[in-house]
Amino acid sequence: MKRALFPGSFDPFTIGHYSVVKRALNFVDEVVISIGVNDAKRCLLSVDQRLAIITKAFSDEPRVKARCYDSLTVDFAKEVGANVILRGIRSIQDFEYEKTIADANRSLSGIDTVLLFTEPQHSFVSSTVVRDLIRYGKDIKDFLPPNVSLEDLK
Protein backbone atom coordinates (compact mmCIF):
# COMPACT_ATOMS: atom_id res chain seq x y z
CA MET A 1 0.00 0.00 0.00
CA LYS A 2 1.33 3.41 -0.93
CA ARG A 3 0.50 5.98 1.76
CA ALA A 4 1.40 9.67 1.67
CA LEU A 5 1.65 12.04 4.61
CA PHE A 6 0.57 15.64 3.95
CA PRO A 7 2.13 17.48 6.92
CA GLY A 8 1.66 20.65 8.85
CA SER A 9 -1.91 21.90 8.84
CA PHE A 10 -1.42 24.70 11.37
CA ASP A 11 -3.66 27.16 9.50
CA PRO A 12 -6.93 27.06 7.57
CA PHE A 13 -7.05 24.21 5.06
CA THR A 14 -7.32 25.91 1.66
CA ILE A 15 -8.56 24.90 -1.78
CA GLY A 16 -4.89 24.75 -2.84
CA HIS A 17 -4.22 22.09 -0.19
CA TYR A 18 -7.41 20.29 -1.21
CA SER A 19 -6.39 20.09 -4.88
CA VAL A 20 -2.92 18.78 -4.00
CA VAL A 21 -4.39 15.98 -1.86
CA LYS A 22 -7.01 15.09 -4.51
CA ARG A 23 -4.33 14.88 -7.22
CA ALA A 24 -2.09 12.75 -5.00
CA LEU A 25 -4.88 10.16 -4.80
CA ASN A 26 -4.12 9.40 -8.46
CA PHE A 27 -0.83 7.75 -7.47
CA VAL A 28 -1.19 6.76 -3.79
CA ASP A 29 -3.72 4.55 -2.04
CA GLU A 30 -4.20 6.81 0.97
CA VAL A 31 -3.30 10.28 2.22
CA VAL A 32 -2.91 11.11 5.90
CA ILE A 33 -3.26 14.84 6.53
CA SER A 34 -1.43 15.78 9.70
CA ILE A 35 -2.73 18.51 11.95
CA GLY A 36 0.01 20.19 13.93
CA VAL A 37 -0.66 20.79 17.61
CA ASN A 38 2.56 22.63 18.44
CA ASP A 39 1.67 25.22 21.11
CA ALA A 40 4.42 27.53 19.88
CA LYS A 41 2.54 28.11 16.61
CA ARG A 42 -0.02 30.89 16.66
CA CYS A 43 -2.97 29.16 15.09
CA LEU A 44 -6.10 30.97 14.02
CA LEU A 45 -8.28 27.86 14.31
CA SER A 46 -8.33 25.27 17.05
CA VAL A 47 -7.21 21.70 16.43
CA ASP A 48 -10.86 20.59 16.56
CA GLN A 49 -11.89 23.22 13.99
CA ARG A 50 -9.08 22.21 11.62
CA LEU A 51 -9.91 18.53 12.04
CA ALA A 52 -13.60 19.22 11.34
CA ILE A 53 -12.84 21.24 8.20
CA ILE A 54 -10.54 18.57 6.75
CA THR A 55 -12.96 15.78 7.64
CA LYS A 56 -15.83 17.65 6.00
CA ALA A 57 -13.81 18.54 2.89
CA PHE A 58 -13.05 14.85 2.30
CA SER A 59 -16.30 13.37 3.60
CA ASP A 60 -16.79 11.60 0.25
CA GLU A 61 -13.24 10.21 0.13
CA PRO A 62 -12.49 7.32 2.53
CA ARG A 63 -8.85 7.23 1.41
CA VAL A 64 -8.13 10.53 3.18
CA LYS A 65 -7.58 10.56 6.94
CA ALA A 66 -6.66 13.37 9.32
CA ARG A 67 -4.48 12.85 12.40
CA CYS A 68 -2.93 15.13 14.98
CA TYR A 69 0.80 15.15 15.61
CA ASP A 70 3.30 17.00 17.77
CA SER A 71 6.55 15.42 16.62
CA LEU A 72 8.92 15.79 13.70
CA THR A 73 7.33 15.18 10.31
CA VAL A 74 9.68 12.30 9.52
CA ASP A 75 8.90 10.60 12.85
CA PHE A 76 5.16 11.00 12.29
CA ALA A 77 5.51 9.70 8.71
CA LYS A 78 7.04 6.51 10.09
CA GLU A 79 4.35 6.29 12.78
CA VAL A 80 1.52 6.34 10.21
CA GLY A 81 3.39 4.08 7.79
CA ALA A 82 3.82 6.70 5.07
CA ASN A 83 5.93 5.77 2.05
CA VAL A 84 6.16 9.39 0.87
CA ILE A 85 5.74 12.88 2.26
CA LEU A 86 3.49 15.06 0.12
CA ARG A 87 4.11 18.80 -0.16
CA GLY A 88 2.20 21.45 -2.06
CA ILE A 89 4.14 24.27 -3.69
CA ARG A 90 2.92 27.50 -5.26
CA SER A 91 6.00 28.99 -6.88
CA ILE A 92 9.57 28.38 -7.95
CA GLN A 93 10.70 29.95 -4.67
CA ASP A 94 8.57 27.40 -2.80
CA PHE A 95 10.12 24.67 -4.94
CA GLU A 96 13.67 25.59 -3.93
CA TYR A 97 12.76 25.68 -0.24
CA GLU A 98 10.73 22.46 -0.35
CA LYS A 99 13.46 20.64 -2.27
CA THR A 100 15.91 21.50 0.52
CA ILE A 101 13.43 20.19 3.11
CA ALA A 102 12.80 17.07 1.00
CA ASP A 103 16.54 16.34 0.83
CA ALA A 104 16.81 16.72 4.62
CA ASN A 105 13.79 14.46 5.22
CA ARG A 106 15.23 11.80 2.90
CA SER A 107 18.59 11.84 4.67
CA LEU A 108 16.94 11.68 8.13
CA SER A 109 14.36 8.99 7.38
CA GLY A 110 14.88 7.51 3.94
CA ILE A 111 11.36 8.67 3.03
CA ASP A 112 11.01 10.47 -0.28
CA THR A 113 9.00 13.66 -0.73
CA VAL A 114 6.63 14.31 -3.63
CA LEU A 115 6.36 18.00 -4.54
CA LEU A 116 3.15 18.97 -6.35
CA PHE A 117 2.48 22.44 -7.68
CA THR A 118 -0.95 23.74 -6.79
CA GLU A 119 -3.24 24.18 -9.76
CA PRO A 120 -2.60 27.54 -11.48
CA GLN A 121 -5.89 29.07 -10.35
CA HIS A 122 -4.91 28.37 -6.71
CA SER A 123 -1.26 29.34 -6.94
CA PHE A 124 -1.78 32.58 -5.02
CA VAL A 125 -3.74 30.92 -2.24
CA SER A 126 -1.84 30.03 0.90
CA SER A 127 -3.07 29.35 4.39
CA THR A 128 -1.20 32.48 5.51
CA VAL A 129 -3.17 34.63 3.05
CA VAL A 130 -6.45 33.05 4.15
CA ARG A 131 -5.57 33.49 7.81
CA ASP A 132 -4.91 37.20 7.23
CA LEU A 133 -8.14 37.64 5.27
CA ILE A 134 -10.10 36.03 8.12
CA ARG A 135 -8.32 38.23 10.66
CA TYR A 136 -9.40 41.35 8.73
CA GLY A 137 -12.98 40.13 8.27
CA LYS A 138 -12.74 39.58 4.50
CA ASP A 139 -14.79 37.07 2.50
CA ILE A 140 -12.78 33.87 1.98
CA LYS A 141 -15.38 31.46 0.59
CA ASP A 142 -13.53 31.18 -2.75
CA PHE A 143 -10.40 29.95 -0.95
CA LEU A 144 -12.06 27.10 0.97
CA PRO A 145 -12.33 23.50 -0.23
CA PRO A 146 -15.64 22.27 -1.67
CA ASN A 147 -18.25 21.43 1.03
CA VAL A 148 -16.60 23.81 3.49
CA SER A 149 -18.43 27.00 4.36
CA LEU A 150 -17.64 30.09 6.38
CA GLU A 151 -19.84 28.64 9.14
CA ASP A 152 -17.37 25.77 9.53
CA LEU A 153 -14.73 28.26 10.61
CA LYS A 154 -16.75 29.46 13.58
C-alpha positions, 0 to 999 in steps of 0.5 A, spaced: 500 500 500 502 506 498 501 511 503 502 519 503 503 524 509 501 531 507 504 534 513 503 541 517 496 543 517 497 549 522 492 554 519 486 554 515 485 548 510 485 551 503 482 549 496 490 549 494 491 544 499 485 540 497 487 540 490 494 537 491 491 531 496 485 530 490 491 529 485 495 525 490 490 520 490 491 518 483 498 515 485 497 513 492 492 509 495 491 513 501 493 520 504 494 522 511 493 529 513 497 531 519 494 537 523 500 540 527 498 541 535 505 545 536 503 550 542 508 555 539 505 556 533 499 561 533 494 558 530 487 561 528 483 555 528 483 550 534 485 543 532 478 541 533 476 546 527 481 544 523 480 537 524 472 538 522 474 542 516 478 537 513 474 531 515 468 535 511 472 537 505 473 529 504 467 526 507 466 523 500 473 520 500 475 514 505 482 514 502 483 521 506 484 521 513 486 526 518 491 525 524 494 530 529 501 530 531 506 534 535 513 530 533 517 531 527 514 530 520 519 524 519 517 521 525 510 522 524 511 519 517 514 513 520 508 512 525 503 512 520 506 508 515 507 513 510 511 511 504 512 518 501 511 525 504 506 530 500 508 537 499 504 542 495 508 548 492 505 555 489 512 557 486 519 556 484 521 559 490 517 554 494 520 549 490 527 551 492 525 551 499 521 544 499 526 541 495 531 543 501 526 540 506 525 534 502 533 532 501 533 533 509 527 528 510 530 523 505 537 523 509 533 523 516 528 517 514 529 515 507 522 517 506 522 520 499 517 527 498 513 528 492 512 535 490 506 537 487 504 544 484 498 547 486 493 548 480 494 555 477 488 558 479 490 556 486 497 558 486 496 565 489 492 561 495 496 560 501 493 558 508 497 564 511 493 569 506 487 566 508 488 566 515 490 574 514 483 575 510 479 572 516 483 576 521 481 582 517 474 580 516 474 579 508 470 574 505 474 567 503 469 562 501 472 562 494 479 559 498 475 554 501 475 546 499 468 544 496 463 542 502 466 547 506 463 554 508 464 560 512 460 557 518 465 551 519 470 556 521 466 558 527 
